[in-house]
Each structure stands twice: as structure tokens, then as C-alpha cells.
Amino acid sequence: MKSIFYLLLALVLLSCGKTLERPEHLQAGMMTLNNTSMESSFYDFKLKNIDGKEVDFSQYKGKKVLIVNVASKCGYTPQYESLQELHENFGDKIAILAFPANNFGGQEPGSNEEIKEFCTTNYGVSFPVFEKISVKGFDKHPLYSWLSDEKLNGWNNQEPTWNFCKYYINEQGELMKFFPSSVNPLDEEIISLVEA
């Protein structure tokens, strides 16, 4: 019954452009589902960066993480500038991980090389950008399955609704919040999470 309530609440909040947050009873300690621990952890993932080198997510233990699905030809693309500013000002406190995806309006049609060139030339991006993946649909990458399946992350079923949706993960590797595209990376709610 609680899960139905949270689902309905999430839908209402999303329709109002609000962020989603982990319910309080799941915010402390190890997440469990029916008294069993999660099948996979955020730290279990290994993905290739834009240069094809494998990145082990266990290196992010003890650090806050902001995961963003990005695109080069989107109305939200200027958020790259805000993401870079967040990285420059708070890179010691939060890791920004960008995942190019072509799932929305064909707005990321380029190759990994073209995406890297675009990010570097236009926005001076120095935070980690990963190889292009799918963030929804039949070919959704396992990372985004984990981010958007409450059976895996403990509470959230919200997958990206457009480019530049954001998932905030705390220092223990727990998914804590979902932010829609309209929330700028320099929004005071994100900054307060980083500074907390």
C-alpha cells in the first residue's frame, strides 16, 4: 500500500515540476527490500568513459554524485555551463557524471568523438563524460535501470523524462533525489545538498 502511495505522490509531484526525494524511512542505513539487501549497488557499476576507458564506480565511495543524461542539441544544453561551474566550485565534494543519450527528440545524434569535441569546445567540460548510452526503452543501460527501478534502488521508479534529468546519490551510494530537466545544476536545492 505504501508503494502505491509513493507512486501516486511521485506522479503528482512530477506533474507539478517538483523533485522526488527518498522517503524518510529509507534514508538511513542499508536499504532493504522484503528484509533482503539490494541485488546490486551503485558501486558495482563499471562503464566506459567517452574515450573508451573503463571507470569503476567504486572510486566514488564516500563522495556525493550527480548523474545527468545529456544531449548536444537540446534547449537544456546550456546546462553544461552550469554543470561545469558546479564541478569547478564543488568538485572536491561532488562528482558529476554525464551520460550522452539520444532518447529524446534525436538531440544527441553524434558519435562519442563528436560529443567530446562539442563539450570541450563549447563548454570547456572537464568533469567525466561517458560513452553514449540509452537511458530508457528496451535497450536502457543497466545503470539507468538501477536508477529508475525501485526494486533495485529502494524507492524510485522515475526514469528520465527528457535530456538533463538529474539523479543525486549520497556518500553511501544511495539514490536520494530525482531532479527534472527544468532544475538547473546550480539550483539552491542542489547546492545545499552538495554543501551539507
Rosetta constraint file for C-alpha pairs under 8 A:
AtomPair CA 1 CA 5 HARMONIC 6.38 0.50
AtomPair CA 2 CA 6 HARMONIC 6.21 0.50
AtomPair CA 3 CA 7 HARMONIC 6.09 0.50
AtomPair CA 4 CA 8 HARMONIC 6.18 0.50
AtomPair CA 5 CA 9 HARMONIC 6.06 0.50
AtomPair CA 6 CA 10 HARMONIC 5.93 0.50
AtomPair CA 7 CA 11 HARMONIC 6.27 0.50
AtomPair CA 7 CA 157 HARMONIC 7.80 0.50
AtomPair CA 8 CA 12 HARMONIC 6.28 0.50
AtomPair CA 9 CA 13 HARMONIC 6.15 0.50
AtomPair CA 10 CA 14 HARMONIC 6.02 0.50
AtomPair CA 10 CA 20 HARMONIC 6.44 0.50
AtomPair CA 11 CA 15 HARMONIC 6.14 0.50
AtomPair CA 12 CA 16 HARMONIC 6.48 0.50
AtomPair CA 13 CA 17 HARMONIC 6.29 0.50
AtomPair CA 13 CA 18 HARMONIC 4.95 0.50
AtomPair CA 13 CA 19 HARMONIC 6.92 0.50
AtomPair CA 13 CA 20 HARMONIC 7.19 0.50
AtomPair CA 14 CA 18 HARMONIC 5.35 0.50
AtomPair CA 14 CA 19 HARMONIC 6.91 0.50
AtomPair CA 14 CA 20 HARMONIC 7.59 0.50
AtomPair CA 14 CA 180 HARMONIC 7.90 0.50
AtomPair CA 17 CA 180 HARMONIC 6.99 0.50
AtomPair CA 17 CA 182 HARMONIC 7.68 0.50
AtomPair CA 18 CA 179 HARMONIC 7.54 0.50
AtomPair CA 18 CA 180 HARMONIC 7.58 0.50
AtomPair CA 19 CA 177 HARMONIC 6.93 0.50
AtomPair CA 19 CA 178 HARMONIC 5.69 0.50
AtomPair CA 19 CA 179 HARMONIC 4.87 0.50
AtomPair CA 19 CA 180 HARMONIC 6.65 0.50
AtomPair CA 20 CA 177 HARMONIC 5.40 0.50
AtomPair CA 20 CA 178 HARMONIC 4.98 0.50
AtomPair CA 20 CA 179 HARMONIC 6.68 0.50
AtomPair CA 21 CA 176 HARMONIC 5.77 0.50
AtomPair CA 21 CA 177 HARMONIC 4.42 0.50
AtomPair CA 21 CA 178 HARMONIC 6.56 0.50
AtomPair CA 22 CA 26 HARMONIC 6.56 0.50
AtomPair CA 22 CA 27 HARMONIC 6.47 0.50
AtomPair CA 22 CA 155 HARMONIC 6.36 0.50
AtomPair CA 22 CA 156 HARMONIC 7.43 0.50
AtomPair CA 22 CA 175 HARMONIC 7.43 0.50
AtomPair CA 22 CA 176 HARMONIC 5.01 0.50
AtomPair CA 22 CA 177 HARMONIC 6.14 0.50
AtomPair CA 23 CA 27 HARMONIC 6.62 0.50
AtomPair CA 23 CA 155 HARMONIC 7.45 0.50
AtomPair CA 24 CA 28 HARMONIC 7.80 0.50
AtomPair CA 26 CA 31 HARMONIC 6.37 0.50
AtomPair CA 26 CA 154 HARMONIC 7.58 0.50
AtomPair CA 26 CA 155 HARMONIC 7.86 0.50
AtomPair CA 27 CA 176 HARMONIC 7.64 0.50
AtomPair CA 30 CA 37 HARMONIC 7.40 0.50
AtomPair CA 31 CA 37 HARMONIC 6.44 0.50
AtomPair CA 31 CA 38 HARMONIC 6.80 0.50
AtomPair CA 31 CA 154 HARMONIC 6.17 0.50
AtomPair CA 32 CA 36 HARMONIC 5.30 0.50
AtomPair CA 32 CA 37 HARMONIC 4.63 0.50
AtomPair CA 32 CA 38 HARMONIC 6.15 0.50
AtomPair CA 32 CA 154 HARMONIC 7.07 0.50
AtomPair CA 33 CA 37 HARMONIC 6.29 0.50
AtomPair CA 33 CA 38 HARMONIC 6.82 0.50
AtomPair CA 33 CA 151 HARMONIC 7.21 0.50
AtomPair CA 33 CA 154 HARMONIC 6.91 0.50
AtomPair CA 38 CA 151 HARMONIC 7.81 0.50
AtomPair CA 38 CA 152 HARMONIC 6.13 0.50
AtomPair CA 38 CA 153 HARMONIC 7.40 0.50
AtomPair CA 38 CA 154 HARMONIC 7.68 0.50
AtomPair CA 39 CA 152 HARMONIC 6.68 0.50
AtomPair CA 40 CA 44 HARMONIC 6.49 0.50
AtomPair CA 40 CA 152 HARMONIC 6.78 0.50
AtomPair CA 41 CA 45 HARMONIC 7.59 0.50
AtomPair CA 41 CA 153 HARMONIC 7.97 0.50
AtomPair CA 41 CA 173 HARMONIC 7.17 0.50
AtomPair CA 42 CA 57 HARMONIC 7.06 0.50
AtomPair CA 42 CA 58 HARMONIC 7.98 0.50
AtomPair CA 42 CA 143 HARMONIC 7.91 0.50
AtomPair CA 42 CA 146 HARMONIC 7.84 0.50
AtomPair CA 42 CA 173 HARMONIC 5.66 0.50
AtomPair CA 42 CA 174 HARMONIC 7.43 0.50
AtomPair CA 43 CA 56 HARMONIC 7.60 0.50
AtomPair CA 43 CA 57 HARMONIC 4.85 0.50
AtomPair CA 43 CA 58 HARMONIC 4.43 0.50
AtomPair CA 43 CA 59 HARMONIC 7.81 0.50
AtomPair CA 43 CA 60 HARMONIC 7.34 0.50
AtomPair CA 43 CA 61 HARMONIC 7.12 0.50
AtomPair CA 43 CA 173 HARMONIC 6.71 0.50
AtomPair CA 44 CA 56 HARMONIC 7.70 0.50
AtomPair CA 44 CA 57 HARMONIC 6.55 0.50
AtomPair CA 44 CA 58 HARMONIC 6.65 0.50
AtomPair CA 45 CA 56 HARMONIC 6.39 0.50
AtomPair CA 45 CA 57 HARMONIC 5.51 0.50
AtomPair CA 45 CA 58 HARMONIC 7.66 0.50
AtomPair CA 45 CA 143 HARMONIC 7.12 0.50
AtomPair CA 46 CA 54 HARMONIC 6.32 0.50
AtomPair CA 46 CA 55 HARMONIC 5.39 0.50
AtomPair CA 46 CA 56 HARMONIC 4.49 0.50
AtomPair CA 46 CA 57 HARMONIC 5.84 0.50
AtomPair CA 47 CA 54 HARMONIC 5.42 0.50
AtomPair CA 47 CA 55 HARMONIC 5.34 0.50
AtomPair CA 47 CA 56 HARMONIC 6.86 0.50
AtomPair CA 47 CA 57 HARMONIC 7.92 0.50
AtomPair CA 47 CA 130 HARMONIC 7.44 0.50
AtomPair CA 48 CA 52 HARMONIC 5.04 0.50
AtomPair CA 48 CA 53 HARMONIC 5.06 0.50
AtomPair CA 48 CA 54 HARMONIC 4.21 0.50
AtomPair CA 48 CA 55 HARMONIC 5.80 0.50
AtomPair CA 48 CA 130 HARMONIC 6.04 0.50
AtomPair CA 48 CA 131 HARMONIC 6.05 0.50
AtomPair CA 49 CA 53 HARMONIC 5.44 0.50
AtomPair CA 49 CA 54 HARMONIC 6.30 0.50
AtomPair CA 49 CA 55 HARMONIC 6.62 0.50
AtomPair CA 49 CA 128 HARMONIC 7.14 0.50
AtomPair CA 49 CA 129 HARMONIC 5.98 0.50
AtomPair CA 49 CA 130 HARMONIC 3.74 0.50
AtomPair CA 49 CA 131 HARMONIC 5.20 0.50
AtomPair CA 50 CA 112 HARMONIC 5.83 0.50
AtomPair CA 50 CA 113 HARMONIC 7.44 0.50
AtomPair CA 50 CA 116 HARMONIC 6.77 0.50
AtomPair CA 50 CA 129 HARMONIC 5.68 0.50
AtomPair CA 50 CA 130 HARMONIC 4.40 0.50
AtomPair CA 50 CA 131 HARMONIC 4.29 0.50
AtomPair CA 50 CA 132 HARMONIC 7.59 0.50
AtomPair CA 51 CA 112 HARMONIC 7.69 0.50
AtomPair CA 51 CA 113 HARMONIC 7.88 0.50
AtomPair CA 51 CA 130 HARMONIC 7.81 0.50
AtomPair CA 51 CA 131 HARMONIC 7.41 0.50
AtomPair CA 52 CA 131 HARMONIC 7.01 0.50
AtomPair CA 57 CA 61 HARMONIC 7.73 0.50
AtomPair CA 60 CA 64 HARMONIC 7.61 0.50
AtomPair CA 60 CA 65 HARMONIC 7.55 0.50
AtomPair CA 60 CA 95 HARMONIC 7.64 0.50
AtomPair CA 60 CA 171 HARMONIC 7.95 0.50
AtomPair CA 61 CA 171 HARMONIC 6.25 0.50
AtomPair CA 61 CA 172 HARMONIC 6.59 0.50
AtomPair CA 61 CA 173 HARMONIC 6.79 0.50
AtomPair CA 62 CA 170 HARMONIC 7.98 0.50
AtomPair CA 62 CA 171 HARMONIC 4.30 0.50
AtomPair CA 62 CA 172 HARMONIC 6.08 0.50
AtomPair CA 62 CA 173 HARMONIC 7.86 0.50
AtomPair CA 63 CA 93 HARMONIC 6.42 0.50
AtomPair CA 63 CA 94 HARMONIC 6.02 0.50
AtomPair CA 63 CA 95 HARMONIC 7.07 0.50
AtomPair CA 63 CA 170 HARMONIC 6.88 0.50
AtomPair CA 63 CA 171 HARMONIC 4.52 0.50
AtomPair CA 63 CA 172 HARMONIC 7.74 0.50
AtomPair CA 64 CA 93 HARMONIC 6.40 0.50
AtomPair CA 64 CA 94 HARMONIC 4.56 0.50
AtomPair CA 64 CA 95 HARMONIC 6.24 0.50
AtomPair CA 64 CA 168 HARMONIC 7.49 0.50
AtomPair CA 64 CA 169 HARMONIC 5.80 0.50
AtomPair CA 64 CA 170 HARMONIC 4.71 0.50
AtomPair CA 64 CA 171 HARMONIC 4.87 0.50
AtomPair CA 64 CA 173 HARMONIC 7.94 0.50
AtomPair CA 64 CA 194 HARMONIC 7.23 0.50
AtomPair CA 65 CA 94 HARMONIC 5.27 0.50
AtomPair CA 65 CA 95 HARMONIC 4.68 0.50
AtomPair CA 65 CA 96 HARMONIC 5.88 0.50
AtomPair CA 65 CA 97 HARMONIC 7.27 0.50
AtomPair CA 65 CA 168 HARMONIC 5.90 0.50
AtomPair CA 65 CA 169 HARMONIC 5.06 0.50
AtomPair CA 65 CA 170 HARMONIC 6.55 0.50
AtomPair CA 65 CA 171 HARMONIC 7.72 0.50
AtomPair CA 66 CA 94 HARMONIC 7.06 0.50
AtomPair CA 66 CA 95 HARMONIC 6.23 0.50
AtomPair CA 66 CA 96 HARMONIC 4.87 0.50
AtomPair CA 66 CA 97 HARMONIC 6.19 0.50
AtomPair CA 66 CA 166 HARMONIC 6.45 0.50
AtomPair CA 66 CA 167 HARMONIC 5.64 0.50
AtomPair CA 66 CA 168 HARMONIC 4.75 0.50
AtomPair CA 66 CA 169 HARMONIC 6.38 0.50
AtomPair CA 67 CA 96 HARMONIC 6.09 0.50
AtomPair CA 67 CA 97 HARMONIC 4.90 0.50
AtomPair CA 67 CA 98 HARMONIC 6.04 0.50
AtomPair CA 67 CA 99 HARMONIC 7.54 0.50
AtomPair CA 67 CA 166 HARMONIC 5.54 0.50
AtomPair CA 67 CA 167 HARMONIC 5.10 0.50
AtomPair CA 67 CA 168 HARMONIC 6.59 0.50
AtomPair CA 68 CA 96 HARMONIC 7.60 0.50
AtomPair CA 68 CA 97 HARMONIC 6.32 0.50
AtomPair CA 68 CA 98 HARMONIC 4.95 0.50
AtomPair CA 68 CA 99 HARMONIC 6.09 0.50
AtomPair CA 68 CA 164 HARMONIC 5.51 0.50
AtomPair CA 68 CA 165 HARMONIC 5.68 0.50
AtomPair CA 68 CA 166 HARMONIC 4.69 0.50
AtomPair CA 68 CA 167 HARMONIC 6.67 0.50
AtomPair CA 69 CA 98 HARMONIC 5.89 0.50
AtomPair CA 69 CA 99 HARMONIC 4.66 0.50
AtomPair CA 69 CA 100 HARMONIC 5.62 0.50
AtomPair CA 69 CA 101 HARMONIC 6.25 0.50
AtomPair CA 69 CA 135 HARMONIC 7.41 0.50
AtomPair CA 69 CA 160 HARMONIC 7.78 0.50
AtomPair CA 69 CA 163 HARMONIC 5.67 0.50
AtomPair CA 69 CA 164 HARMONIC 5.05 0.50
AtomPair CA 69 CA 165 HARMONIC 6.04 0.50
AtomPair CA 69 CA 166 HARMONIC 7.17 0.50
AtomPair CA 70 CA 77 HARMONIC 7.31 0.50
AtomPair CA 70 CA 98 HARMONIC 6.23 0.50
AtomPair CA 70 CA 99 HARMONIC 5.70 0.50
AtomPair CA 70 CA 100 HARMONIC 4.60 0.50
AtomPair CA 70 CA 101 HARMONIC 6.22 0.50
AtomPair CA 70 CA 108 HARMONIC 7.94 0.50
AtomPair CA 70 CA 163 HARMONIC 5.45 0.50
AtomPair CA 70 CA 164 HARMONIC 5.13 0.50
AtomPair CA 71 CA 77 HARMONIC 6.29 0.50
AtomPair CA 71 CA 100 HARMONIC 5.54 0.50
AtomPair CA 71 CA 101 HARMONIC 6.24 0.50
AtomPair CA 71 CA 102 HARMONIC 7.04 0.50
AtomPair CA 71 CA 107 HARMONIC 5.77 0.50
AtomPair CA 71 CA 108 HARMONIC 4.78 0.50
AtomPair CA 71 CA 163 HARMONIC 6.22 0.50
AtomPair CA 71 CA 164 HARMONIC 7.52 0.50
AtomPair CA 72 CA 77 HARMONIC 5.80 0.50
AtomPair CA 72 CA 107 HARMONIC 6.34 0.50
AtomPair CA 72 CA 108 HARMONIC 5.52 0.50
AtomPair CA 72 CA 115 HARMONIC 7.19 0.50
AtomPair CA 72 CA 118 HARMONIC 7.32 0.50
AtomPair CA 72 CA 119 HARMONIC 7.97 0.50
AtomPair CA 73 CA 77 HARMONIC 6.49 0.50
AtomPair CA 73 CA 107 HARMONIC 4.80 0.50
AtomPair CA 73 CA 108 HARMONIC 6.31 0.50
AtomPair CA 74 CA 107 HARMONIC 5.82 0.50
AtomPair CA 74 CA 163 HARMONIC 7.26 0.50
AtomPair CA 76 CA 163 HARMONIC 7.17 0.50
AtomPair CA 76 CA 164 HARMONIC 6.66 0.50
AtomPair CA 76 CA 181 HARMONIC 7.26 0.50
AtomPair CA 76 CA 182 HARMONIC 7.92 0.50
AtomPair CA 77 CA 164 HARMONIC 7.75 0.50
AtomPair CA 78 CA 82 HARMONIC 7.43 0.50
AtomPair CA 79 CA 83 HARMONIC 6.10 0.50
AtomPair CA 79 CA 164 HARMONIC 7.69 0.50
AtomPair CA 79 CA 184 HARMONIC 6.69 0.50
AtomPair CA 79 CA 185 HARMONIC 7.04 0.50
AtomPair CA 80 CA 84 HARMONIC 6.09 0.50
AtomPair CA 80 CA 119 HARMONIC 7.74 0.50
AtomPair CA 80 CA 123 HARMONIC 6.41 0.50
AtomPair CA 80 CA 125 HARMONIC 7.40 0.50
AtomPair CA 81 CA 85 HARMONIC 6.25 0.50
AtomPair CA 81 CA 123 HARMONIC 5.74 0.50
AtomPair CA 81 CA 125 HARMONIC 7.92 0.50
AtomPair CA 82 CA 86 HARMONIC 6.08 0.50
AtomPair CA 82 CA 184 HARMONIC 7.23 0.50
AtomPair CA 82 CA 185 HARMONIC 5.80 0.50
AtomPair CA 82 CA 186 HARMONIC 6.13 0.50
AtomPair CA 83 CA 87 HARMONIC 6.14 0.50
AtomPair CA 83 CA 96 HARMONIC 7.41 0.50
AtomPair CA 83 CA 185 HARMONIC 5.78 0.50
AtomPair CA 83 CA 186 HARMONIC 7.56 0.50
AtomPair CA 84 CA 88 HARMONIC 6.11 0.50
AtomPair CA 84 CA 123 HARMONIC 7.52 0.50
AtomPair CA 84 CA 124 HARMONIC 7.53 0.50
AtomPair CA 84 CA 125 HARMONIC 5.82 0.50
AtomPair CA 84 CA 126 HARMONIC 7.02 0.50
AtomPair CA 84 CA 127 HARMONIC 6.94 0.50
AtomPair CA 85 CA 89 HARMONIC 6.06 0.50
AtomPair CA 86 CA 90 HARMONIC 5.69 0.50
AtomPair CA 86 CA 91 HARMONIC 7.09 0.50
AtomPair CA 86 CA 185 HARMONIC 7.03 0.50
AtomPair CA 86 CA 186 HARMONIC 6.59 0.50
AtomPair CA 87 CA 91 HARMONIC 4.48 0.50
AtomPair CA 87 CA 94 HARMONIC 7.46 0.50
AtomPair CA 87 CA 95 HARMONIC 7.28 0.50
AtomPair CA 87 CA 96 HARMONIC 6.73 0.50
AtomPair CA 87 CA 126 HARMONIC 7.99 0.50
AtomPair CA 87 CA 127 HARMONIC 6.52 0.50
AtomPair CA 90 CA 94 HARMONIC 6.16 0.50
AtomPair CA 90 CA 194 HARMONIC 7.49 0.50
AtomPair CA 91 CA 95 HARMONIC 6.09 0.50
AtomPair CA 91 CA 96 HARMONIC 7.93 0.50
AtomPair CA 93 CA 194 HARMONIC 6.50 0.50
AtomPair CA 93 CA 195 HARMONIC 7.68 0.50
AtomPair CA 94 CA 194 HARMONIC 6.48 0.50
AtomPair CA 95 CA 127 HARMONIC 7.64 0.50
AtomPair CA 96 CA 127 HARMONIC 6.13 0.50
AtomPair CA 96 CA 128 HARMONIC 6.68 0.50
AtomPair CA 97 CA 127 HARMONIC 6.93 0.50
AtomPair CA 97 CA 128 HARMONIC 5.32 0.50
AtomPair CA 97 CA 129 HARMONIC 6.05 0.50
AtomPair CA 97 CA 130 HARMONIC 7.39 0.50
AtomPair CA 98 CA 127 HARMONIC 7.87 0.50
AtomPair CA 98 CA 128 HARMONIC 6.32 0.50
AtomPair CA 98 CA 129 HARMONIC 4.66 0.50
AtomPair CA 98 CA 130 HARMONIC 6.13 0.50
AtomPair CA 99 CA 129 HARMONIC 6.12 0.50
AtomPair CA 99 CA 130 HARMONIC 5.29 0.50
AtomPair CA 99 CA 131 HARMONIC 6.76 0.50
AtomPair CA 99 CA 132 HARMONIC 6.24 0.50
AtomPair CA 99 CA 133 HARMONIC 6.81 0.50
AtomPair CA 100 CA 108 HARMONIC 6.82 0.50
AtomPair CA 100 CA 115 HARMONIC 7.83 0.50
AtomPair CA 100 CA 129 HARMONIC 7.62 0.50
AtomPair CA 100 CA 130 HARMONIC 6.98 0.50
AtomPair CA 100 CA 131 HARMONIC 6.76 0.50
AtomPair CA 100 CA 132 HARMONIC 4.71 0.50
AtomPair CA 100 CA 133 HARMONIC 6.43 0.50
AtomPair CA 101 CA 108 HARMONIC 5.96 0.50
AtomPair CA 101 CA 132 HARMONIC 5.46 0.50
AtomPair CA 101 CA 133 HARMONIC 5.34 0.50
AtomPair CA 101 CA 134 HARMONIC 5.50 0.50
AtomPair CA 101 CA 135 HARMONIC 6.53 0.50
AtomPair CA 101 CA 163 HARMONIC 7.78 0.50
AtomPair CA 102 CA 106 HARMONIC 5.18 0.50
AtomPair CA 102 CA 107 HARMONIC 5.78 0.50
AtomPair CA 102 CA 108 HARMONIC 4.51 0.50
AtomPair CA 102 CA 109 HARMONIC 6.16 0.50
AtomPair CA 102 CA 132 HARMONIC 7.83 0.50
AtomPair CA 102 CA 133 HARMONIC 7.77 0.50
AtomPair CA 102 CA 134 HARMONIC 6.89 0.50
AtomPair CA 103 CA 107 HARMONIC 7.72 0.50
AtomPair CA 103 CA 108 HARMONIC 7.93 0.50
AtomPair CA 103 CA 134 HARMONIC 6.42 0.50
AtomPair CA 103 CA 135 HARMONIC 6.88 0.50
AtomPair CA 103 CA 136 HARMONIC 6.95 0.50
AtomPair CA 103 CA 162 HARMONIC 7.99 0.50
AtomPair CA 104 CA 162 HARMONIC 5.92 0.50
AtomPair CA 104 CA 163 HARMONIC 6.61 0.50
AtomPair CA 110 CA 114 HARMONIC 5.49 0.50
AtomPair CA 110 CA 115 HARMONIC 5.95 0.50
AtomPair CA 111 CA 115 HARMONIC 6.13 0.50
AtomPair CA 111 CA 132 HARMONIC 7.77 0.50
AtomPair CA 112 CA 116 HARMONIC 6.13 0.50
AtomPair CA 112 CA 131 HARMONIC 5.91 0.50
AtomPair CA 112 CA 132 HARMONIC 6.38 0.50
AtomPair CA 113 CA 117 HARMONIC 6.23 0.50
AtomPair CA 114 CA 118 HARMONIC 6.11 0.50
AtomPair CA 115 CA 119 HARMONIC 6.17 0.50
AtomPair CA 116 CA 120 HARMONIC 6.10 0.50
AtomPair CA 116 CA 129 HARMONIC 7.78 0.50
AtomPair CA 117 CA 121 HARMONIC 5.83 0.50
AtomPair CA 118 CA 122 HARMONIC 5.77 0.50
AtomPair CA 118 CA 123 HARMONIC 7.75 0.50
AtomPair CA 119 CA 123 HARMONIC 5.42 0.50
AtomPair CA 119 CA 124 HARMONIC 6.33 0.50
AtomPair CA 119 CA 125 HARMONIC 5.54 0.50
AtomPair CA 120 CA 124 HARMONIC 4.37 0.50
AtomPair CA 120 CA 125 HARMONIC 5.13 0.50
AtomPair CA 120 CA 126 HARMONIC 7.56 0.50
AtomPair CA 133 CA 140 HARMONIC 7.65 0.50
AtomPair CA 133 CA 141 HARMONIC 6.42 0.50
AtomPair CA 134 CA 139 HARMONIC 6.20 0.50
AtomPair CA 134 CA 140 HARMONIC 4.88 0.50
AtomPair CA 134 CA 141 HARMONIC 5.67 0.50
AtomPair CA 135 CA 139 HARMONIC 7.97 0.50
AtomPair CA 135 CA 140 HARMONIC 4.95 0.50
AtomPair CA 135 CA 141 HARMONIC 5.99 0.50
AtomPair CA 135 CA 144 HARMONIC 5.56 0.50
AtomPair CA 135 CA 145 HARMONIC 7.98 0.50
AtomPair CA 135 CA 159 HARMONIC 7.67 0.50
AtomPair CA 135 CA 160 HARMONIC 7.09 0.50
AtomPair CA 136 CA 140 HARMONIC 4.58 0.50
AtomPair CA 136 CA 141 HARMONIC 7.60 0.50
AtomPair CA 136 CA 144 HARMONIC 7.29 0.50
AtomPair CA 136 CA 159 HARMONIC 6.86 0.50
AtomPair CA 136 CA 160 HARMONIC 7.26 0.50
AtomPair CA 140 CA 144 HARMONIC 6.48 0.50
AtomPair CA 140 CA 145 HARMONIC 6.58 0.50
AtomPair CA 141 CA 145 HARMONIC 6.35 0.50
AtomPair CA 142 CA 146 HARMONIC 6.16 0.50
AtomPair CA 143 CA 147 HARMONIC 6.28 0.50
AtomPair CA 144 CA 148 HARMONIC 6.01 0.50
AtomPair CA 144 CA 159 HARMONIC 7.38 0.50
AtomPair CA 145 CA 149 HARMONIC 5.82 0.50
AtomPair CA 145 CA 152 HARMONIC 7.93 0.50
AtomPair CA 146 CA 150 HARMONIC 7.85 0.50
AtomPair CA 146 CA 152 HARMONIC 5.31 0.50
AtomPair CA 146 CA 153 HARMONIC 5.83 0.50
AtomPair CA 147 CA 152 HARMONIC 7.66 0.50
AtomPair CA 147 CA 153 HARMONIC 6.23 0.50
AtomPair CA 147 CA 156 HARMONIC 7.16 0.50
AtomPair CA 147 CA 157 HARMONIC 7.68 0.50
AtomPair CA 147 CA 158 HARMONIC 7.89 0.50
AtomPair CA 147 CA 159 HARMONIC 7.26 0.50
AtomPair CA 147 CA 167 HARMONIC 7.59 0.50
AtomPair CA 147 CA 175 HARMONIC 7.30 0.50
AtomPair CA 148 CA 153 HARMONIC 7.47 0.50
AtomPair CA 148 CA 156 HARMONIC 5.70 0.50
AtomPair CA 148 CA 157 HARMONIC 4.43 0.50
AtomPair CA 148 CA 158 HARMONIC 5.07 0.50
AtomPair CA 148 CA 159 HARMONIC 4.87 0.50
AtomPair CA 149 CA 153 HARMONIC 6.22 0.50
AtomPair CA 149 CA 154 HARMONIC 7.80 0.50
AtomPair CA 149 CA 155 HARMONIC 7.61 0.50
AtomPair CA 149 CA 156 HARMONIC 5.97 0.50
AtomPair CA 149 CA 157 HARMONIC 4.71 0.50
AtomPair CA 149 CA 158 HARMONIC 7.55 0.50
AtomPair CA 150 CA 154 HARMONIC 4.66 0.50
AtomPair CA 150 CA 155 HARMONIC 4.37 0.50
AtomPair CA 150 CA 156 HARMONIC 4.67 0.50
AtomPair CA 150 CA 157 HARMONIC 5.33 0.50
AtomPair CA 151 CA 155 HARMONIC 7.35 0.50
AtomPair CA 153 CA 174 HARMONIC 7.34 0.50
AtomPair CA 153 CA 175 HARMONIC 6.49 0.50
AtomPair CA 158 CA 178 HARMONIC 7.58 0.50
AtomPair CA 160 CA 165 HARMONIC 5.64 0.50
AtomPair CA 160 CA 180 HARMONIC 7.53 0.50
AtomPair CA 161 CA 165 HARMONIC 7.11 0.50
AtomPair CA 161 CA 180 HARMONIC 7.27 0.50
AtomPair CA 161 CA 181 HARMONIC 7.78 0.50
AtomPair CA 162 CA 180 HARMONIC 7.91 0.50
AtomPair CA 162 CA 181 HARMONIC 6.49 0.50
AtomPair CA 163 CA 181 HARMONIC 6.35 0.50
AtomPair CA 164 CA 180 HARMONIC 7.39 0.50
AtomPair CA 164 CA 181 HARMONIC 4.79 0.50
AtomPair CA 165 CA 178 HARMONIC 7.50 0.50
AtomPair CA 165 CA 179 HARMONIC 5.84 0.50
AtomPair CA 165 CA 180 HARMONIC 4.71 0.50
AtomPair CA 165 CA 181 HARMONIC 4.40 0.50
AtomPair CA 165 CA 182 HARMONIC 7.96 0.50
AtomPair CA 166 CA 178 HARMONIC 5.78 0.50
AtomPair CA 166 CA 179 HARMONIC 4.91 0.50
AtomPair CA 166 CA 180 HARMONIC 6.40 0.50
AtomPair CA 166 CA 181 HARMONIC 7.11 0.50
AtomPair CA 167 CA 175 HARMONIC 7.09 0.50
AtomPair CA 167 CA 176 HARMONIC 7.64 0.50
AtomPair CA 167 CA 177 HARMONIC 5.80 0.50
AtomPair CA 167 CA 178 HARMONIC 4.68 0.50
AtomPair CA 167 CA 179 HARMONIC 6.31 0.50
AtomPair CA 168 CA 175 HARMONIC 6.04 0.50
AtomPair CA 168 CA 176 HARMONIC 5.72 0.50
AtomPair CA 168 CA 177 HARMONIC 5.11 0.50
AtomPair CA 168 CA 178 HARMONIC 6.42 0.50
AtomPair CA 168 CA 179 HARMONIC 7.99 0.50
AtomPair CA 169 CA 173 HARMONIC 5.74 0.50
AtomPair CA 169 CA 174 HARMONIC 5.33 0.50
AtomPair CA 169 CA 175 HARMONIC 4.39 0.50
AtomPair CA 169 CA 176 HARMONIC 5.56 0.50
AtomPair CA 169 CA 177 HARMONIC 7.26 0.50
AtomPair CA 170 CA 174 HARMONIC 5.48 0.50
AtomPair CA 170 CA 175 HARMONIC 6.60 0.50
AtomPair CA 170 CA 176 HARMONIC 6.60 0.50
AtomPair CA 179 CA 183 HARMONIC 6.17 0.50
AtomPair CA 183 CA 187 HARMONIC 6.47 0.50
AtomPair CA 185 CA 190 HARMONIC 6.56 0.50
AtomPair CA 186 CA 190 HARMONIC 6.51 0.50
AtomPair CA 186 CA 191 HARMONIC 6.24 0.50
AtomPair CA 187 CA 191 HARMONIC 6.31 0.50
AtomPair CA 188 CA 192 HARMONIC 5.90 0.50
AtomPair CA 189 CA 193 HARMONIC 6.37 0.50
AtomPair CA 190 CA 194 HARMONIC 6.30 0.50
AtomPair CA 191 CA 195 HARMONIC 6.12 0.50
AtomPair CA 192 CA 196 HARMONIC 5.91 0.50
